[in-house]
Amino acid sequence: MSWFADVQAFASRYCRCNTDEVSRFESADTVFLIAFAVIMLNTDLHNANIKPERKMKLTDFIRNLRGLYHISFCTTISMTAF
C-alpha cells in the first residue's frame, strides 16, 4: 500500500468515526489535506537535509492551509497546544 492510500484510508476512517467534526468541512477531502499537511510538517521537522533556517514555521503551516473551507477553527492557539 502506498503512502497515498494510507492517508486516504485514514481520512476515510476519520470521517466515518467523527461525523460531527467532519460536518464542519465542505468535503471529506479536507481531512485528507490536513492529514497530508501534518505528514509534510513532520517530514520537514525531522529531515536533517533541511537547514534550520529553512524549516517550516507555524505561520508557514497555517499559510499552506489557507484555502481550506472552515480551517479558521485551527487557530494559532489550538495548534500550539500540541
PLY file of the C-alpha trace (Angstrom):
ply
format ascii 1.0
element vertex 82
property float x
property float y
property float z
element edge 81
property int vertex1
property int vertex2
end_header
0.00 0.00 0.00
1.35 3.42 -0.91
1.51 6.44 1.39
-1.32 7.99 -0.62
-3.58 5.00 0.04
-2.62 5.07 3.72
-3.57 8.73 4.11
-6.74 8.13 2.11
-7.69 5.19 4.37
-7.01 7.30 7.47
-9.14 10.17 6.16
-11.96 7.82 5.23
-11.94 6.16 8.65
-11.71 9.50 10.44
-14.75 10.75 8.52
-16.76 7.65 9.44
-15.85 7.87 13.14
-16.10 11.66 13.59
-19.17 12.73 11.66
-19.85 15.73 13.91
-16.37 17.16 13.35
-16.33 16.42 9.63
-19.71 18.07 9.11
-17.96 21.43 9.59
-15.90 20.85 6.44
-17.02 21.46 2.89
-15.96 17.93 1.96
-14.18 14.89 3.33
-11.20 15.82 1.15
-10.37 18.47 3.75
-9.48 15.72 6.24
-7.13 14.18 3.67
-5.45 17.54 3.03
-4.96 18.29 6.72
-3.54 14.78 7.34
-1.16 15.19 4.41
-0.11 18.64 5.65
0.74 17.19 9.08
2.83 14.46 7.45
4.72 17.08 5.44
5.24 19.17 8.58
6.64 16.14 10.41
8.91 15.32 7.47
10.16 18.89 7.42
10.82 18.78 11.16
12.84 15.56 11.11
14.68 15.83 7.78
18.34 16.50 8.51
18.88 17.79 4.95
16.73 20.86 5.61
18.68 23.72 7.12
17.25 25.09 10.39
16.55 28.50 8.84
14.50 26.81 6.06
12.35 24.69 8.39
8.61 25.36 8.28
7.33 27.81 10.87
3.83 27.81 12.35
2.88 30.77 10.15
4.09 28.86 7.06
1.99 25.83 8.02
-1.12 27.97 8.52
-0.48 29.78 5.24
-0.22 26.43 3.43
-3.71 25.54 4.66
-5.32 28.91 3.81
-7.88 28.00 1.11
-9.39 25.14 3.03
-13.01 25.77 3.91
-13.63 26.32 7.63
-9.95 25.98 8.55
-10.38 29.01 10.82
-11.08 26.66 13.73
-7.36 25.77 13.61
-6.24 28.93 15.32
-2.69 29.58 16.35
-3.66 28.90 19.97
-5.16 25.49 19.27
-2.27 24.46 17.03
0.38 25.46 19.54
-1.41 23.50 22.26
0.04 20.29 20.82
0 1
1 2
2 3
3 4
4 5
5 6
6 7
7 8
8 9
9 10
10 11
11 12
12 13
13 14
14 15
15 16
16 17
17 18
18 19
19 20
20 21
21 22
22 23
23 24
24 25
25 26
26 27
27 28
28 29
29 30
30 31
31 32
32 33
33 34
34 35
35 36
36 37
37 38
38 39
39 40
40 41
41 42
42 43
43 44
44 45
45 46
46 47
47 48
48 49
49 50
50 51
51 52
52 53
53 54
54 55
55 56
56 57
57 58
58 59
59 60
60 61
61 62
62 63
63 64
64 65
65 66
66 67
67 68
68 69
69 70
70 71
71 72
72 73
73 74
74 75
75 76
76 77
77 78
78 79
79 80
80 81
